[in-house]
C-alpha cells in the first residue's frame, strides 16, 4: 500500500508516519511551508497597488497588526480598491509560483460582533508573527535602490534624441555640415 499526502502540517505528518510505520505501510508525506517569509512578504508588498501598499503599511506599522477601519478610511478614503488588490495578490502569487497554494492572506477583516449580518468591517488585522516578518520586508523595501529612471544609464523621456539640437525642428544628423541650414 502506498499513500501520498500533500500539504499536511508537520504535526499531522509526524502522527501519520508513526501510524503507517506501525502497520508496515509505505507512506510519503510532502509538507509545504505556507508560512510568510521575508522574501514572500517583500514580493507581496512590491506587487500591490500604491493604495493597497499604504493600507498594508498602516496595518503593519501604525496599528502593529490591528487598525480600525475608520482610521484607514480617514487616510486612504474608500477601502474597496485596496482590499480588492490585497485579495487578488494571493492567487496571483500562487499562479506565478511566488508562494504555495494554501498560504493565508496576511491581512484579514474584522467584522462587528454585535452586528454579524451587516458585514461592514470595523478593523483589519494581521497575526503577530506575520507583523514581524512584514516589518522586515518593509525595511528591506525602504533601503532597496530605486529604479534608475532618467539616470546616466537610462535615457529620460525628455532627453533629445541623438543628432538633434535644442530648438531644432529637424535632426542635425540629416546634414553633412552641422552648421548648415535646412534646405
N, C-alpha and C positions, 0 to 999 in steps of 0.2 A: 504494500500500500504506500502510495506517495501522496503527500498533502503539501500544497503550496499556499501560503497566506501572505498577502502583500498589504502593507500599510498598517500593520499591527503596532501598538505601542510596546515599549520594552518590557514592561511588567507582564503583560499578557503573553508576549512571545516566550518569556522565560518559563512561565507556568505551562504553556502548551508544549514546549520542548520537553519539559520534565515528564509530562503526561504521556507524550508519544514514546519517550525512551522507556518508560515503564511497560509499554505494550509492544516493544520491539518494532516500532513503526519508523519509517524514514520520513523526516519532516524537514521542510525548508521554510524558514520564516524570513521574509525580507522586510526589514523595518525601514521606514522612510522618515527622515528628520523633517518634521513640519514646524520646527521652531524658527522664529525670526532670528537671523544673524545680522551683524552689522552690514555685511555686504548686501544681503537681501533687502534690508531696510533702506540702505542708500539707493539701491536701484529703484525701489518702490517710490521713494521721495523724488528722485530725479525724473520719474515718468509721470508725475502728477501735473495737472494744470497749476497755474500760479495761485488761483484761489483755493484749490484743494490743498496745495502745499502749505499755504498760510494757515488754513484750517488745521492741518496736522501739526504744524509748529505750535499753534496755540494750545492744542490738547496736550502736547508733549512738554513744552517749555512753560507756558503760562499757567496751565492747570495741573501740571505734574501728573497727568494721566486721567484727570477728570475736570471737565469745564462745562459750565452752564450754557445751554443753547442760546439764551438771551445775550450772553456776553459775546458769543461767536457772531450772532446776528448783528449786534451793535458795531462790530468791527468789519465784518465781511459783507453784511447785507443778507440777502436771501441765501439759504443754505442748500437749495435744490441742486445747483450746479456743482459745488464742491463735493456734496455727498454722492452724487452720481459718479463723479470722477474717481472718488475713493473706492466705490464698489466695483467699478469697471476695471480698476487696476489689478485686482486679484486674478480674475480669469485671464486677462491679457498676459500677466506674468506666467501663468500656468501654460498658456499656449506657446509663449516664447521660450519656455524652459528655464525661466529665471528662478522659480521656486516650484516645489512639488504640489500636485493636486492634494487637496485636503488641508492646506495651510489656512489658518484662520485670518479673517480680516483684523488688522491691528487696532482699528478704531471701531467701536460699536455704539449704537444709540442707546440711550436710557429713556424709557417711557415713564409717564406719570403713573405711579402705582395706584393713586386714588381715582384715576380715570382711565382704566385699561382699554376701554373701547375706542377712545379717541387717541390715535397714535401720533400726537404731536410730541416730538422729542423734547425732553426737558434738559438733557445734557448729553455729552459724549464722553466715552471712557476708553482707556487703554490699560491692559494688565501691567502691573508694576515692573515685572521682569522685562516686558517689551519697552517700557518707558526708558530704561537704562540703555537698551540696545539702540533705540531710535535717537536718543540723545547723542550717542557716539556717532551715529550715522549723520546727524545734523552737524556735528562738529567737523566731521570729515568734509562735508559739503561746503562748509564755510571757509575751509582752508584750501579747497581744491582750486587749482588755477582756472580762471575764466577762459572761455574760448578766445582766441586772439583775433577777433573780428576787427579788421581795419589796421592791424599791426603791420610790421615790415614784411612778414611772410604771406599775408593775405591782403589783397588789394581791397580798398574801400569802394563802395558803390559810387562814391563821389569823386574818386580819382579819375583824371583824364586818361583815356586810352593812349597807349604808346604811339608816338608820332603826331599827337595833337598838341597844340599850344593853347594857353588860356585865351579866350576871346575869339578863337578861330571857328569858322563855320565848316571848314574842310580840314582834313588832316594834312600836316606839313609833309608827310611821307609821300604824298602824291606828286610832289615837285622835285625836280632834280636839284635845285638850289634852294636851301631852306629859307633864304631871304626873298625868293622870287614871289611875286604877287600871283594870285589866282588868275587864270585866263578867262 
